[in-house]
Amino acid sequence: MSTTKLRLGPLPKTENLKLTFTCPASLKADLERYAALHSRTYGEEVDALTLIPHMLEAFMARDRVFKRTNKPALPAAPQTTDPR
């Protein structure tokens, strides 16, 4: 195992749902190259399809605008009535 660290670290075990998407051939080739590098770096065989959800999750976790707009709304302040 190499001491080089990739941005996407070892993969956690998760529950999965199946999605299908279309991408350019050049992106598919890059994903396959990244998967091969990830496999060599962490010593565990992984394919591009397994990496995609983790890459998307990492991308969204670092997107500041998405994180700001994705925060749950705070509960409304309790209304007080004026006893006058």
Order of alpha helices (4+ residues) and beta strands (2+ residues): alpha-alpha-alpha
